[in-house]
Amino acid sequence: MRLPCPYCGERDSREFTYRGDAGLVRPDTEEAMADYVYLRDNPLGWHKEYWLHTVCRTWLVVERHTQTHAPGAVTAARSRRAGS
Ligand SMILES: [Zn+2]
């Protein structure tokens, strides 16, 4: 799999580290925290994920199709607004 970094261009996936689901929102209640930490969906289709490009140390939000692994839109996580 190859992923496009907005700063370095298209690179091999071995340069990236998966860092989690970008669609999760940290809950306000303690009761919901266990589900937030331990429960994960296994979606089929397009999914937003956090990836770290270990070469340039940039956190990215990558849309990736979970069946084909095809990357979609890739943006730097710091440009992301809360709730998007
Ligand atoms: Zn990069």
PDB file of the backbone (N, CA, C, O) and the ligand in Angstrom, with CONECT records:
HET     ZN  A 101       1
ATOM      1  N   MET A   1       0.851  -1.174   0.000  1.00  0.00           N
ATOM      2  CA  MET A   1       0.000   0.000   0.000  1.00  0.00           C
ATOM      3  C   MET A   1       0.896   1.236   0.000  1.00  0.00           C
ATOM      4  O   MET A   1       1.943   1.257   0.647  1.00  0.00           O
ATOM      5  N   ARG A   2       0.477   2.248  -0.722  1.00  0.00           N
ATOM      6  CA  ARG A   2       1.199   3.514  -0.757  1.00  0.00           C
ATOM      7  C   ARG A   2       0.254   4.611  -0.278  1.00  0.00           C
ATOM      8  O   ARG A   2      -0.932   4.609  -0.608  1.00  0.00           O
ATOM      9  N   LEU A   3       0.786   5.540   0.498  1.00  0.00           N
ATOM     10  CA  LEU A   3      -0.017   6.640   1.026  1.00  0.00           C
ATOM     11  C   LEU A   3       0.608   7.961   0.605  1.00  0.00           C
ATOM     12  O   LEU A   3       1.831   8.099   0.595  1.00  0.00           O
ATOM     13  N   PRO A   4      -0.238   8.942   0.254  1.00  0.00           N
ATOM     14  CA  PRO A   4       0.287  10.258  -0.104  1.00  0.00           C
ATOM     15  C   PRO A   4       0.433  11.145   1.127  1.00  0.00           C
ATOM     16  O   PRO A   4      -0.542  11.400   1.835  1.00  0.00           O
ATOM     17  N   CYS A   5       1.642  11.609   1.378  1.00  0.00           N
ATOM     18  CA  CYS A   5       1.863  12.604   2.426  1.00  0.00           C
ATOM     19  C   CYS A   5       1.771  13.978   1.765  1.00  0.00           C
ATOM     20  O   CYS A   5       2.377  14.178   0.712  1.00  0.00           O
ATOM     21  N   PRO A   6       1.032  14.938   2.344  1.00  0.00           N
ATOM     22  CA  PRO A   6       0.912  16.261   1.725  1.00  0.00           C
ATOM     23  C   PRO A   6       2.249  16.993   1.605  1.00  0.00           C
ATOM     24  O   PRO A   6       2.361  17.925   0.808  1.00  0.00           O
ATOM     25  N   TYR A   7       3.253  16.602   2.367  1.00  0.00           N
ATOM     26  CA  TYR A   7       4.548  17.282   2.342  1.00  0.00           C
ATOM     27  C   TYR A   7       5.619  16.509   1.581  1.00  0.00           C
ATOM     28  O   TYR A   7       6.506  17.118   0.984  1.00  0.00           O
ATOM     29  N   CYS A   8       5.553  15.173   1.590  1.00  0.00           N
ATOM     30  CA  CYS A   8       6.609  14.339   1.007  1.00  0.00           C
ATOM     31  C   CYS A   8       6.189  13.647  -0.280  1.00  0.00           C
ATOM     32  O   CYS A   8       7.037  13.096  -0.982  1.00  0.00           O
ATOM     33  N   GLY A   9       4.892  13.663  -0.609  1.00  0.00           N
ATOM     34  CA  GLY A   9       4.413  12.957  -1.788  1.00  0.00           C
ATOM     35  C   GLY A   9       4.048  11.516  -1.453  1.00  0.00           C
ATOM     36  O   GLY A   9       3.980  11.129  -0.286  1.00  0.00           O
ATOM     37  N   GLU A  10       3.813  10.727  -2.511  1.00  0.00           N
ATOM     38  CA  GLU A  10       3.397   9.344  -2.312  1.00  0.00           C
ATOM     39  C   GLU A  10       4.569   8.507  -1.814  1.00  0.00           C
ATOM     40  O   GLU A  10       5.649   8.519  -2.404  1.00  0.00           O
ATOM     41  N   ARG A  11       4.341   7.775  -0.714  1.00  0.00           N
ATOM     42  CA  ARG A  11       5.413   6.986  -0.087  1.00  0.00           C
ATOM     43  C   ARG A  11       4.899   5.604   0.286  1.00  0.00           C
ATOM     44  O   ARG A  11       3.692   5.383   0.382  1.00  0.00           O
ATOM     45  N   ASP A  12       5.822   4.684   0.492  1.00  0.00           N
ATOM     46  CA  ASP A  12       5.474   3.327   0.885  1.00  0.00           C
ATOM     47  C   ASP A  12       4.850   3.337   2.288  1.00  0.00           C
ATOM     48  O   ASP A  12       5.231   4.145   3.134  1.00  0.00           O
ATOM     49  N   SER A  13       3.905   2.448   2.523  1.00  0.00           N
ATOM     50  CA  SER A  13       3.199   2.421   3.810  1.00  0.00           C
ATOM     51  C   SER A  13       4.121   2.064   4.983  1.00  0.00           C
ATOM     52  O   SER A  13       3.777   2.327   6.136  1.00  0.00           O
ATOM     53  N   ARG A  14       5.288   1.467   4.702  1.00  0.00           N
ATOM     54  CA  ARG A  14       6.215   1.141   5.801  1.00  0.00           C
ATOM     55  C   ARG A  14       6.769   2.398   6.468  1.00  0.00           C
ATOM     56  O   ARG A  14       7.339   2.320   7.556  1.00  0.00           O
ATOM     57  N   GLU A  15       6.607   3.559   5.825  1.00  0.00           N
ATOM     58  CA  GLU A  15       7.055   4.815   6.428  1.00  0.00           C
ATOM     59  C   GLU A  15       5.992   5.405   7.360  1.00  0.00           C
ATOM     60  O   GLU A  15       6.235   6.421   8.011  1.00  0.00           O
ATOM     61  N   PHE A  16       4.826   4.780   7.425  1.00  0.00           N
ATOM     62  CA  PHE A  16       3.702   5.314   8.194  1.00  0.00           C
ATOM     63  C   PHE A  16       3.347   4.363   9.328  1.00  0.00           C
ATOM     64  O   PHE A  16       3.580   3.157   9.243  1.00  0.00           O
ATOM     65  N   THR A  17       2.781   4.924  10.384  1.00  0.00           N
ATOM     66  CA  THR A  17       2.286   4.134  11.502  1.00  0.00           C
ATOM     67  C   THR A  17       0.825   4.473  11.723  1.00  0.00           C
ATOM     68  O   THR A  17       0.451   5.638  11.862  1.00  0.00           O
ATOM     69  N   TYR A  18       0.007   3.432  11.754  1.00  0.00           N
ATOM     70  CA  TYR A  18      -1.421   3.610  12.029  1.00  0.00           C
ATOM     71  C   TYR A  18      -1.586   4.063  13.471  1.00  0.00           C
ATOM     72  O   TYR A  18      -1.012   3.462  14.378  1.00  0.00           O
ATOM     73  N   ARG A  19      -2.366   5.122  13.691  1.00  0.00           N
ATOM     74  CA  ARG A  19      -2.507   5.661  15.048  1.00  0.00           C
ATOM     75  C   ARG A  19      -3.945   5.706  15.543  1.00  0.00           C
ATOM     76  O   ARG A  19      -4.215   6.267  16.605  1.00  0.00           O
ATOM     77  N   GLY A  20      -4.870   5.124  14.788  1.00  0.00           N
ATOM     78  CA  GLY A  20      -6.216   5.002  15.329  1.00  0.00           C
ATOM     79  C   GLY A  20      -7.320   5.568  14.451  1.00  0.00           C
ATOM     80  O   GLY A  20      -7.081   6.151  13.394  1.00  0.00           O
ATOM     81  N   ASP A  21      -8.538   5.371  14.938  1.00  0.00           N
ATOM     82  CA  ASP A  21      -9.753   5.802  14.259  1.00  0.00           C
ATOM     83  C   ASP A  21      -9.898   7.311  14.403  1.00  0.00           C
ATOM     84  O   ASP A  21      -9.921   7.827  15.520  1.00  0.00           O
ATOM     85  N   ALA A  22      -9.995   8.016  13.294  1.00  0.00           N
ATOM     86  CA  ALA A  22     -10.133   9.473  13.339  1.00  0.00           C
ATOM     87  C   ALA A  22     -11.583   9.912  13.502  1.00  0.00           C
ATOM     88  O   ALA A  22     -11.865  11.106  13.606  1.00  0.00           O
ATOM     89  N   GLY A  23     -12.492   8.962  13.525  1.00  0.00           N
ATOM     90  CA  GLY A  23     -13.901   9.314  13.653  1.00  0.00           C
ATOM     91  C   GLY A  23     -14.411   9.293  15.082  1.00  0.00           C
ATOM     92  O   GLY A  23     -15.550   9.680  15.340  1.00  0.00           O
ATOM     93  N   LEU A  24     -13.576   8.842  16.016  1.00  0.00           N
ATOM     94  CA  LEU A  24     -14.015   8.760  17.409  1.00  0.00           C
ATOM     95  C   LEU A  24     -13.954  10.121  18.089  1.00  0.00           C
ATOM     96  O   LEU A  24     -13.055  10.924  17.842  1.00  0.00           O
ATOM     97  N   VAL A  25     -14.926  10.351  18.943  1.00  0.00           N
ATOM     98  CA  VAL A  25     -14.958  11.577  19.740  1.00  0.00           C
ATOM     99  C   VAL A  25     -14.863  11.166  21.206  1.00  0.00           C
ATOM    100  O   VAL A  25     -15.644  10.336  21.669  1.00  0.00           O
ATOM    101  N   ARG A  26     -13.906  11.745  21.940  1.00  0.00           N
ATOM    102  CA  ARG A  26     -13.716  11.414  23.350  1.00  0.00           C
ATOM    103  C   ARG A  26     -14.980  11.757  24.143  1.00  0.00           C
ATOM    104  O   ARG A  26     -15.462  12.887  24.077  1.00  0.00           O
ATOM    105  N   PRO A  27     -15.525  10.777  24.900  1.00  0.00           N
ATOM    106  CA  PRO A  27     -16.776  11.033  25.621  1.00  0.00           C
ATOM    107  C   PRO A  27     -16.558  11.919  26.849  1.00  0.00           C
ATOM    108  O   PRO A  27     -15.451  12.032  27.375  1.00  0.00           O
ATOM    109  N   ASP A  28     -17.643  12.536  27.278  1.00  0.00           N
ATOM    110  CA  ASP A  28     -17.595  13.396  28.467  1.00  0.00           C
ATOM    111  C   ASP A  28     -17.830  12.623  29.756  1.00  0.00           C
ATOM    112  O   ASP A  28     -17.458  13.085  30.835  1.00  0.00           O
ATOM    113  N   THR A  29     -18.447  11.446  29.649  1.00  0.00           N
ATOM    114  CA  THR A  29     -18.801  10.708  30.857  1.00  0.00           C
ATOM    115  C   THR A  29     -17.851   9.545  31.096  1.00  0.00           C
ATOM    116  O   THR A  29     -17.325   8.955  30.153  1.00  0.00           O
ATOM    117  N   GLU A  30     -17.639   9.223  32.362  1.00  0.00           N
ATOM    118  CA  GLU A  30     -16.773   8.111  32.729  1.00  0.00           C
ATOM    119  C   GLU A  30     -17.371   6.778  32.285  1.00  0.00           C
ATOM    120  O   GLU A  30     -16.639   5.848  31.946  1.00  0.00           O
ATOM    121  N   GLU A  31     -18.714   6.685  32.287  1.00  0.00           N
ATOM    122  CA  GLU A  31     -19.378   5.452  31.894  1.00  0.00           C
ATOM    123  C   GLU A  31     -19.097   5.098  30.438  1.00  0.00           C
ATOM    124  O   GLU A  31     -18.976   3.920  30.101  1.00  0.00           O
ATOM    125  N   ALA A  32     -18.994   6.082  29.591  1.00  0.00           N
ATOM    126  CA  ALA A  32     -18.773   5.835  28.170  1.00  0.00           C
ATOM    127  C   ALA A  32     -17.292   5.661  27.829  1.00  0.00           C
ATOM    128  O   ALA A  32     -16.960   5.299  26.701  1.00  0.00           O
ATOM    129  N   MET A  33     -16.393   5.917  28.797  1.00  0.00           N
ATOM    130  CA  MET A  33     -14.961   5.871  28.504  1.00  0.00           C
ATOM    131  C   MET A  33     -14.462   4.464  28.170  1.00  0.00           C
ATOM    132  O   MET A  33     -13.608   4.319  27.295  1.00  0.00           O
ATOM    133  N   ALA A  34     -14.968   3.423  28.839  1.00  0.00           N
ATOM    134  CA  ALA A  34     -14.530   2.054  28.549  1.00  0.00           C
ATOM    135  C   ALA A  34     -14.869   1.674  27.111  1.00  0.00           C
ATOM    136  O   ALA A  34     -14.049   1.073  26.417  1.00  0.00           O
ATOM    137  N   ASP A  35     -16.068   2.022  26.665  1.00  0.00           N
ATOM    138  CA  ASP A  35     -16.427   1.737  25.272  1.00  0.00           C
ATOM    139  C   ASP A  35     -15.520   2.502  24.322  1.00  0.00           C
ATOM    140  O   ASP A  35     -15.096   1.960  23.301  1.00  0.00           O
ATOM    141  N   TYR A  36     -15.219   3.743  24.642  1.00  0.00           N
ATOM    142  CA  TYR A  36     -14.349   4.578  23.806  1.00  0.00           C
ATOM    143  C   TYR A  36     -12.954   3.961  23.694  1.00  0.00           C
ATOM    144  O   TYR A  36     -12.348   3.986  22.623  1.00  0.00           O
ATOM    145  N   VAL A  37     -12.451   3.414  24.787  1.00  0.00           N
ATOM    146  CA  VAL A  37     -11.087   2.886  24.793  1.00  0.00           C
ATOM    147  C   VAL A  37     -11.012   1.494  24.178  1.00  0.00           C
ATOM    148  O   VAL A  37     -10.063   1.190  23.455  1.00  0.00           O
ATOM    149  N   TYR A  38     -12.007   0.639  24.457  1.00  0.00           N
ATOM    150  CA  TYR A  38     -11.859  -0.778  24.113  1.00  0.00           C
ATOM    151  C   TYR A  38     -12.706  -1.274  22.948  1.00  0.00           C
ATOM    152  O   TYR A  38     -12.350  -2.279  22.333  1.00  0.00           O
ATOM    153  N   LEU A  39     -13.808  -0.616  22.622  1.00  0.00           N
ATOM    154  CA  LEU A  39     -14.682  -1.128  21.568  1.00  0.00           C
ATOM    155  C   LEU A  39     -14.387  -0.438  20.247  1.00  0.00           C
ATOM    156  O   LEU A  39     -14.285   0.786  20.176  1.00  0.00           O
ATOM    157  N   ARG A  40     -14.253  -1.243  19.207  1.00  0.00           N
ATOM    158  CA  ARG A  40     -13.994  -0.717  17.870  1.00  0.00           C
ATOM    159  C   ARG A  40     -14.962  -1.323  16.880  1.00  0.00           C
ATOM    160  O   ARG A  40     -15.288  -2.507  16.964  1.00  0.00           O
ATOM    161  N   ASP A  41     -15.423  -0.511  15.940  1.00  0.00           N
ATOM    162  CA  ASP A  41     -16.204  -1.010  14.826  1.00  0.00           C
ATOM    163  C   ASP A  41     -15.248  -1.582  13.786  1.00  0.00           C
ATOM    164  O   ASP A  41     -14.062  -1.252  13.774  1.00  0.00           O
ATOM    165  N   ASN A  42     -15.763  -2.429  12.928  1.00  0.00           N
ATOM    166  CA  ASN A  42     -14.972  -2.981  11.839  1.00  0.00           C
ATOM    167  C   ASN A  42     -15.705  -2.663  10.541  1.00  0.00           C
ATOM    168  O   ASN A  42     -16.308  -3.548   9.934  1.00  0.00           O
ATOM    169  N   PRO A  43     -15.654  -1.395  10.113  1.00  0.00           N
ATOM    170  CA  PRO A  43     -16.491  -0.972   8.996  1.00  0.00           C
ATOM    171  C   PRO A  43     -15.990  -1.522   7.654  1.00  0.00           C
ATOM    172  O   PRO A  43     -14.799  -1.774   7.466  1.00  0.00           O
ATOM    173  N   LEU A  44     -16.929  -1.695   6.742  1.00  0.00           N
ATOM    174  CA  LEU A  44     -16.592  -2.046   5.372  1.00  0.00           C
ATOM    175  C   LEU A  44     -16.839  -0.795   4.540  1.00  0.00           C
ATOM    176  O   LEU A  44     -17.954  -0.275   4.502  1.00  0.00           O
ATOM    177  N   GLY A  45     -15.800  -0.319   3.878  1.00  0.00           N
ATOM    178  CA  GLY A  45     -15.954   0.869   3.046  1.00  0.00           C
ATOM    179  C   GLY A  45     -14.964   1.949   3.462  1.00  0.00           C
ATOM    180  O   GLY A  45     -13.900   1.651   4.005  1.00  0.00           O
ATOM    181  N   TRP A  46     -15.315   3.187   3.210  1.00  0.00           N
ATOM    182  CA  TRP A  46     -14.424   4.309   3.498  1.00  0.00           C
ATOM    183  C   TRP A  46     -14.394   4.606   4.981  1.00  0.00           C
ATOM    184  O   TRP A  46     -15.429   4.606   5.648  1.00  0.00           O
ATOM    185  N   HIS A  47     -13.203   4.860   5.490  1.00  0.00           N
ATOM    186  CA  HIS A  47     -13.007   5.046   6.910  1.00  0.00           C
ATOM    187  C   HIS A  47     -11.924   6.095   7.119  1.00  0.00           C
ATOM    188  O   HIS A  47     -10.915   6.086   6.414  1.00  0.00           O
ATOM    189  N   LYS A  48     -12.120   7.008   8.087  1.00  0.00           N
ATOM    190  CA  LYS A  48     -11.095   8.016   8.401  1.00  0.00           C
ATOM    191  C   LYS A  48     -10.187   7.503   9.507  1.00  0.00           C
ATOM    192  O   LYS A  48     -10.658   7.044  10.548  1.00  0.00           O
ATOM    193  N   GLU A  49      -8.881   7.585   9.274  1.00  0.00           N
ATOM    194  CA  GLU A  49      -7.898   7.058  10.221  1.00  0.00           C
ATOM    195  C   GLU A  49      -6.772   8.062  10.442  1.00  0.00           C
ATOM    196  O   GLU A  49      -6.441   8.852   9.557  1.00  0.00           O
ATOM    197  N   TYR A  50      -6.190   8.017  11.641  1.00  0.00           N
ATOM    198  CA  TYR A  50      -4.978   8.782  11.903  1.00  0.00           C
ATOM    199  C   TYR A  50      -3.772   7.937  11.521  1.00  0.00           C
ATOM    200  O   TYR A  50      -3.679   6.772  11.907  1.00  0.00           O
ATOM    201  N   TRP A  51      -2.856   8.518  10.771  1.00  0.00           N
ATOM    202  CA  TRP A  51      -1.583   7.888  10.425  1.00  0.00           C
ATOM    203  C   TRP A  51      -0.476   8.896  10.724  1.00  0.00           C
ATOM    204  O   TRP A  51      -0.645  10.097  10.513  1.00  0.00           O
ATOM    205  N   LEU A  52       0.636   8.407  11.207  1.00  0.00           N
ATOM    206  CA  LEU A  52       1.818   9.234  11.442  1.00  0.00           C
ATOM    207  C   LEU A  52       2.858   8.918  10.385  1.00  0.00           C
ATOM    208  O   LEU A  52       3.278   7.769  10.250  1.00  0.00           O
ATOM    209  N   HIS A  53       3.280   9.940   9.626  1.00  0.00           N
ATOM    210  CA  HIS A  53       4.380   9.733   8.688  1.00  0.00           C
ATOM    211  C   HIS A  53       5.669   9.877   9.486  1.00  0.00           C
ATOM    212  O   HIS A  53       6.041  10.981   9.883  1.00  0.00           O
ATOM    213  N   THR A  54       6.339   8.771   9.716  1.00  0.00           N
ATOM    214  CA  THR A  54       7.487   8.757  10.628  1.00  0.00           C
ATOM    215  C   THR A  54       8.691   9.493  10.058  1.00  0.00           C
ATOM    216  O   THR A  54       9.609   9.831  10.806  1.00  0.00           O
ATOM    217  N   VAL A  55       8.713   9.749   8.756  1.00  0.00           N
ATOM    218  CA  VAL A  55       9.845  10.460   8.138  1.00  0.00           C
ATOM    219  C   VAL A  55       9.783  11.952   8.456  1.00  0.00           C
ATOM    220  O   VAL A  55      10.784  12.546   8.856  1.00  0.00           O
ATOM    221  N   CYS A  56       8.595  12.566   8.276  1.00  0.00           N
ATOM    222  CA  CYS A  56       8.481  14.009   8.503  1.00  0.00           C
ATOM    223  C   CYS A  56       7.739  14.324   9.810  1.00  0.00           C
ATOM    224  O   CYS A  56       7.529  15.490  10.147  1.00  0.00           O
ATOM    225  N   ARG A  57       7.342  13.265  10.543  1.00  0.00           N
ATOM    226  CA  ARG A  57       6.688  13.404  11.853  1.00  0.00           C
ATOM    227  C   ARG A  57       5.361  14.169  11.764  1.00  0.00           C
ATOM    228  O   ARG A  57       5.000  14.902  12.685  1.00  0.00           O
ATOM    229  N   THR A  58       4.641  13.996  10.655  1.00  0.00           N
ATOM    230  CA  THR A  58       3.361  14.668  10.462  1.00  0.00           C
ATOM    231  C   THR A  58       2.214  13.695  10.705  1.00  0.00           C
ATOM    232  O   THR A  58       2.188  12.591  10.161  1.00  0.00           O
ATOM    233  N   TRP A  59       1.260  14.130  11.540  1.00  0.00           N
ATOM    234  CA  TRP A  59       0.042  13.364  11.749  1.00  0.00           C
ATOM    235  C   TRP A  59      -0.905  13.666  10.601  1.00  0.00           C
ATOM    236  O   TRP A  59      -1.091  14.823  10.223  1.00  0.00           O
ATOM    237  N   LEU A  60      -1.505  12.607  10.045  1.00  0.00           N
ATOM    238  CA  LEU A  60      -2.388  12.746   8.905  1.00  0.00           C
ATOM    239  C   LEU A  60      -3.748  12.139   9.205  1.00  0.00           C
ATOM    240  O   LEU A  60      -3.860  11.201   9.995  1.00  0.00           O
ATOM    241  N   VAL A  61      -4.784  12.682   8.567  1.00  0.00           N
ATOM    242  CA  VAL A  61      -6.089  12.038   8.533  1.00  0.00           C
ATOM    243  C   VAL A  61      -6.232  11.459   7.133  1.00  0.00           C
ATOM    244  O   VAL A  61      -6.276  12.192   6.145  1.00  0.00           O
ATOM    245  N   VAL A  62      -6.305  10.137   7.063  1.00  0.00           N
ATOM    246  CA  VAL A  62      -6.346   9.427   5.788  1.00  0.00           C
ATOM    247  C   VAL A  62      -7.704   8.755   5.650  1.00  0.00           C
ATOM    248  O   VAL A  62      -8.131   8.016   6.537  1.00  0.00           O
ATOM    249  N   GLU A  63      -8.379   9.011   4.537  1.00  0.00           N
ATOM    250  CA  GLU A  63      -9.567   8.226   4.214  1.00  0.00           C
ATOM    251  C   GLU A  63      -9.070   7.002   3.454  1.00  0.00           C
ATOM    252  O   GLU A  63      -8.376   7.118   2.444  1.00  0.00           O
ATOM    253  N   ARG A  64      -9.438   5.828   3.961  1.00  0.00           N
ATOM    254  CA  ARG A  64      -8.957   4.586   3.357  1.00  0.00           C
ATOM    255  C   ARG A  64     -10.123   3.629   3.221  1.00  0.00           C
ATOM    256  O   ARG A  64     -10.935   3.490   4.136  1.00  0.00           O
ATOM    257  N   HIS A  65     -10.204   2.960   2.058  1.00  0.00           N
ATOM    258  CA  HIS A  65     -11.238   1.945   1.864  1.00  0.00           C
ATOM    259  C   HIS A  65     -10.758   0.672   2.535  1.00  0.00           C
ATOM    260  O   HIS A  65      -9.688   0.160   2.207  1.00  0.00           O
ATOM    261  N   THR A  66     -11.547   0.155   3.479  1.00  0.00           N
ATOM    262  CA  THR A  66     -11.073  -0.962   4.302  1.00  0.00           C
ATOM    263  C   THR A  66     -11.022  -2.281   3.544  1.00  0.00           C
ATOM    264  O   THR A  66     -10.393  -3.226   4.020  1.00  0.00           O
ATOM    265  N   GLN A  67     -11.652  -2.379   2.397  1.00  0.00           N
ATOM    266  CA  GLN A  67     -11.595  -3.619   1.634  1.00  0.00           C
ATOM    267  C   GLN A  67     -10.482  -3.588   0.595  1.00  0.00           C
ATOM    268  O   GLN A  67      -9.773  -4.579   0.421  1.00  0.00           O
ATOM    269  N   THR A  68     -10.320  -2.465  -0.095  1.00  0.00           N
ATOM    270  CA  THR A  68      -9.308  -2.379  -1.155  1.00  0.00           C
ATOM    271  C   THR A  68      -8.019  -1.720  -0.677  1.00  0.00           C
ATOM    272  O   THR A  68      -6.997  -1.810  -1.356  1.00  0.00           O
ATOM    273  N   HIS A  69      -8.049  -1.059   0.479  1.00  0.00           N
ATOM    274  CA  HIS A  69      -6.937  -0.286   1.042  1.00  0.00           C
ATOM    275  C   HIS A  69      -6.583   0.938   0.201  1.00  0.00           C
ATOM    276  O   HIS A  69      -5.550   1.566   0.431  1.00  0.00           O
ATOM    277  N   ALA A  70      -7.421   1.280  -0.761  1.00  0.00           N
ATOM    278  CA  ALA A  70      -7.186   2.457  -1.594  1.00  0.00           C
ATOM    279  C   ALA A  70      -7.303   3.717  -0.743  1.00  0.00           C
ATOM    280  O   ALA A  70      -8.297   3.891  -0.039  1.00  0.00           O
ATOM    281  N   PRO A  71      -6.303   4.599  -0.795  1.00  0.00           N
ATOM    282  CA  PRO A  71      -6.417   5.849  -0.051  1.00  0.00           C
ATOM    283  C   PRO A  71      -7.290   6.846  -0.795  1.00  0.00           C
ATOM    284  O   PRO A  71      -7.293   6.901  -2.025  1.00  0.00           O
ATOM    285  N   GLY A  72      -8.035   7.635  -0.020  1.00  0.00           N
ATOM    286  CA  GLY A  72      -8.833   8.723  -0.580  1.00  0.00           C
ATOM    287  C   GLY A  72      -8.174  10.037  -0.197  1.00  0.00           C
ATOM    288  O   GLY A  72      -6.976  10.224  -0.407  1.00  0.00           O
ATOM    289  N   ALA A  73      -8.951  10.934   0.358  1.00  0.00           N
ATOM    290  CA  ALA A  73      -8.424  12.238   0.768  1.00  0.00           C
ATOM    291  C   ALA A  73      -7.446  12.082   1.927  1.00  0.00           C
ATOM    292  O   ALA A  73      -7.680  11.308   2.855  1.00  0.00           O
ATOM    293  N   VAL A  74      -6.349  12.829   1.857  1.00  0.00           N
ATOM    294  CA  VAL A  74      -5.348  12.847   2.922  1.00  0.00           C
ATOM    295  C   VAL A  74      -5.095  14.303   3.308  1.00  0.00           C
ATOM    296  O   VAL A  74      -4.777  15.133   2.456  1.00  0.00           O
ATOM    297  N   THR A  75      -5.238  14.606   4.601  1.00  0.00           N
ATOM    298  CA  THR A  75      -4.981  15.965   5.077  1.00  0.00           C
ATOM    299  C   THR A  75      -4.119  15.898   6.326  1.00  0.00           C
ATOM    300  O   THR A  75      -4.109  14.892   7.036  1.00  0.00           O
ATOM    301  N   ALA A  76      -3.404  16.968   6.583  1.00  0.00           N
ATOM    302  CA  ALA A  76      -2.652  17.064   7.834  1.00  0.00           C
ATOM    303  C   ALA A  76      -3.646  17.195   8.978  1.00  0.00           C
ATOM    304  O   ALA A  76      -4.594  17.976   8.885  1.00  0.00           O
ATOM    305  N   ALA A  77      -3.443  16.441  10.059  1.00  0.00           N
ATOM    306  CA  ALA A  77      -4.403  16.435  11.163  1.00  0.00           C
ATOM    307  C   ALA A  77      -4.503  17.800  11.816  1.00  0.00           C
ATOM    308  O   ALA A  77      -5.557  18.149  12.347  1.00  0.00           O
ATOM    309  N   ARG A  78      -3.443  18.571  11.792  1.00  0.00           N
ATOM    310  CA  ARG A  78      -3.476  19.882  12.464  1.00  0.00           C
ATOM    311  C   ARG A  78      -4.391  20.861  11.745  1.00  0.00           C
ATOM    312  O   ARG A  78      -4.816  21.850  12.343  1.00  0.00           O
ATOM    313  N   SER A  79      -4.703  20.611  10.477  1.00  0.00           N
ATOM    314  CA  SER A  79      -5.589  21.498   9.745  1.00  0.00           C
ATOM    315  C   SER A  79      -7.049  21.119   9.956  1.00  0.00           C
ATOM    316  O   SER A  79      -7.954  21.786   9.455  1.00  0.00           O
ATOM    317  N   ARG A  80      -7.266  20.036  10.707  1.00  0.00           N
ATOM    318  CA  ARG A  80      -8.608  19.534  10.926  1.00  0.00           C
ATOM    319  C   ARG A  80      -9.296  20.324  12.035  1.00  0.00           C
ATOM    320  O   ARG A  80      -8.695  20.585  13.077  1.00  0.00           O
ATOM    321  N   ARG A  81     -10.542  20.701  11.815  1.00  0.00           N
ATOM    322  CA  ARG A  81     -11.312  21.416  12.834  1.00  0.00           C
ATOM    323  C   ARG A  81     -12.027  20.404  13.705  1.00  0.00           C
ATOM    324  O   ARG A  81     -12.355  19.305  13.258  1.00  0.00           O
ATOM    325  N   ALA A  82     -12.267  20.781  14.952  1.00  0.00           N
ATOM    326  CA  ALA A  82     -12.988  19.909  15.874  1.00  0.00           C
ATOM    327  C   ALA A  82     -14.353  19.591  15.309  1.00  0.00           C
ATOM    328  O   ALA A  82     -15.062  20.464  14.810  1.00  0.00           O
ATOM    329  N   GLY A  83     -14.711  18.302  15.398  1.00  0.00           N
ATOM    330  CA  GLY A  83     -16.005  17.876  14.935  1.00  0.00           C
ATOM    331  C   GLY A  83     -16.083  17.526  13.466  1.00  0.00           C
ATOM    332  O   GLY A  83     -17.149  17.133  12.993  1.00  0.00           O
ATOM    333  N   SER A  84     -14.986  17.655  12.720  1.00  0.00           N
ATOM    334  CA  SER A  84     -15.037  17.302  11.290  1.00  0.00           C
ATOM    335  C   SER A  84     -14.356  16.004  11.017  1.00  0.00           C
ATOM    336  O   SER A  84     -14.307  15.562   9.869  1.00  0.00           O
TER     337      SER A  84
HETATM  338 ZN    ZN A 101       5.701  13.277   5.103  1.00  0.00          ZN2+
END
